[in-house]
Amino acid sequence: MSNAEKEGQTKSLDKFSGQDTSDYRRWRRRAELYLAALPTTIPEKKWGAKLMEHLSGEAEELMDQLAIEDLLKDDGYKMVLNLLDEKYKEPTKDELQRAL
């Protein structure tokens, strides 16, 4: 495969398992960029399901509380990210301290 062909492909997103919570901030940023780079042939209502492909372990089990119908809504991906944020996002004070 040539470099030009490789550049045309959407870079895959690593899986997030929830095992190492310090990876979450970086994974979430990459997840947002991954979704933004999806081809326009993939409608927004499938973005939640696409994110689910990149979860495993505890993080995937956390999604059991979301109904499949909710995942397949236009904002399904936001529900996935919100649940993950509640569990894995570092508190604002810790984020500010790290920035300083």
N, C-alpha and C positions, 0 to 999 in steps of 0.2 A: 504494500500500500504506500503510495507516495505521500510526501509531507502535505501536499495540497489537499489530498483526500482526508488525511488525519485532521487538518485544521477545520474542515467543513463539518466534522462530527462534534456533537455536544459532548464535552468531557463528562465522564461519569462521576457520580457522587459516591464517596465512601459510605459504608454503613455506619450507623450510630447505634450502639447497643445500650448506652446508659451506664456501662461499667466504669468508664473513666469520665466523670462529669466535667473535668477540666477541658475536655475536648469539645464540649457542647457549643461554646461561643463560636469557635472556628467552624464547626460543622454547620451551624445554623446559617452563618454568613454564606458558606458555600452552597447550602441548600437553596437560599434565595437566589443566588446567581445561577444555579442550575435550572431553577424554574423559569427564570427570565430568559435563559438561553434555549429553552425548549422550542422546537419548530412550531410554527403557527398552525400546523396540522393537528397538533395535540391541544384540544380545547381545555380551557381553564377548569372545567368541571372534572377533568381527569387528573389534575395536579395533585390532589390529595392521595389518590391511588399511586401516583408516581413516587411521592414521598414515602409511602408505606414500603415500597420496594427497597428503600435504603435504611430501614430500621430493622433491628434484630433484638433478641434478648428482652431485657426489662423494658426498654423503650417501645418495642413492638407490643408487648403485653399491655402497656399503658393505653394503647389505642383500642383495646377491646371494649372500652366504654363508649366508643363512637359507633353509631349505627352506619352500616354501609351506605344507606341512603344519604346520610349527612356527609360522608366522605366524597360522594359523587355530586355534590352541589358545587356551584361556582366558587364558593368560599370554603370548600372542604379542606383545602391545604392550610388555610388560616386556622381552622379548628385543630389540625394536627400540630401546627407550630405553637399554638396557644397552650395546648396540653403539655407539650414538651417544655415550653417556657416555665410553666407553673412548677414543674418538677426539677428541671435542670439549670435554669438560668440563674446566674449568680445574683445575689442581692445588689441593689443599686449602690449601697455604701461600699461594698467590696469592689464593685466595678470602678467607682470613683477613686478608691484607694489605689487600685492597680494602675489606673491612668496617671496618677501622680507619681 
